[in-house]
Amino acid sequence: MSDFLAQFNGYFSGLKQWQEWDQLRQQLWQSEQPWFVYFVGEAVPEQPLSIDELRHFLAEIDKLLRQDHQEEYLGIVYVDHRPTPSFIKIYDPNHLGSSCGSRGLKILPGWVLSHTPPIDLRASFPNPGGRRRWWQGLFSRA
């Protein structure tokens, strides 16, 4: 099993409150460590983002989550270790599926942030067209 997959299947803590997300974003914003950002189902990144690209992603994903997940609670962001995160799963608010997994479907996150180079998690399942357009346009304007 790859390091990425072992981390992906490891223990995660969910961020329940928007304030927790704000704290995590601030932590990542100030981070100087390399972060891979993987839109699951699209091309697996071979290089981590630059600091400017990471900050751009954080600003845009924050806008997207707040627009598409208009709830008082968050509950769709999971982190491996809150004090020093190295692996983060962000679930797409428009593709949550069954949270308890009772239908036998494993719902993959929309985005994975990690220090470890990612592997392809979902090559055979295309992403929703709207998210694909969002992802493709994210860095074309930068």
Secondary structure, DSSP 8 states (H G I E B T S, - for coil): --HHHHHHTS--EEEEEHHHHHHHHHHHHH--S-BEEEETTS---SS-B-HHHHHHHHHHHHHHHHHH--SSEEEEEEES-SSS-SEEEE--TT----TT-TTS-----SEEEESS----S-TTS---HHHHHHHHHHTT--
